[in-house]
Amino acid sequence: MAASGDPACAESYRSPLAARYASHEMCFLFSDRYKFQTWRQLWLWLAEAEQTLGLPITDEQIQEMRSNLSNIDFQMAAEEEKRLRHDVMAHVHTFGHCCPKAAGIIHLGATSCYVGDNTDLIILRNAFDLLLPKACSADHGWETLLPLDSRSLHGSSELEACPR
């Protein structure tokens, strides 16, 4: 997360390479806003699934979470992360602050890996959804960008012995 908690920094992934070569859409996919909003979406899906399984989660709690998916206080999250020294718990507390009725069920039964790993997979899937159509429409086609012959990629004679 942006160390300053500045919401403007949260809107786009920042690096010299991203500034030169990445599209606005790709930078947004790797932004703090998209990451933490995806965490909130995952917590909502988790609560909905837990409610379906019979846990005491109310429709009101679900609706409160749904209504605050994009209502992220980056300054509060930065302060919580500094205090707790844990990014996920900082965002659990920040989400709970704007969802007081649902605060007790956010992240219920989950691990930090639940939000972190699943968010990474969602971001990568969405990034490929942006990238692949552009790559496949290139003049030489996708197969030219990623040759199937691994020796041409690495120039290593050891790879000749590898089964394909």
Disulfide bonds with the S-S distance in Angstrom:
none
